[in-house]
């Protein structure tokens, strides 16, 4: 049980580097390189693409898929936590945040209209720390060792190996620090702003020191990879945006003005992307890109020229370097009669269900660990 909590579905090869001496730890065989061979460039605001329809791309229809193996990543739906060994744990309340914490979990639960509380439970689901009103914000490193979350007005980083916590940023020093993610070395990435509610400039906290990732320029961080690569917004308008990926040294490698990068694979070599523009009702475009960000290896568009909408793409997480897990929701029968699917997508283009379909209302979505 404890192993399932600690591993969070990440390959052992990644975990073996966590907490090692940096002078003796083996370096990755090769760091990923990204390019934009399609010559992605900043476009005039009125030319930023809105959707990917009419391109002849296939739809991903979960209702037609065969059932595959259960997922190796812990996930919660409603008030139930599903573990990789098939065990189910009753969480007592639906969770909107699921993070590994020491030997158990840090949960984020909705307790009112727009109000959330965090609760710490052990591996058996027993409450260790009573709920505390806090924003529904948190992230874990890909190897599961480091967790960062908001505690009151402070951004905290917790080490699941040592059990120690420390404040990374606070509202007193940085106006409303907005957490983005944590890499496998325990560096915490967040955005700050010159005015309350305007967190548009990226920072990284590493070993007690906070650094501005783009001195003299406002660049909002949107995604962090386990290896410390960052995706930042380099142009934004009412019609969409352009995103660039930077290596840990801060060098831009590629950009895309047609997709919105969402989450990197554990090895950092692949990234799942959504549509450049979203309307809040759920993404209708999913792409997986490798080295070439201008030409995704696989892409699905879940609407047709006639305007027929297929199930939308919701949250996603990488199960391993080769497989992406995506939650999808079918609203075709109305918001109160939805069907949720958990789909496994392989880098080889294969698709299958990783759980049985779940019927419910709009509040019964999936929450992945981390």
Helices and strands as residue ranges (DSSP letters): H 2-7, H 12-15, G 45-47, G 62-64, E 75-77, E 80-82, E 88-90, E 95-101, E 104-112, E 115-121, E 127-133, E 138-140, E 146-151, E 154-159, E 165-170, E 178-182, E 188-192, E 201-206, E 209-212, E 221-224, E 230-237, E 240-246, E 252-256, E 259-264, E 271-275, E 285-289, E 298-301, E 312-320, E 323-330, E 338-346, E 351-353, E 358-360, E 366-368
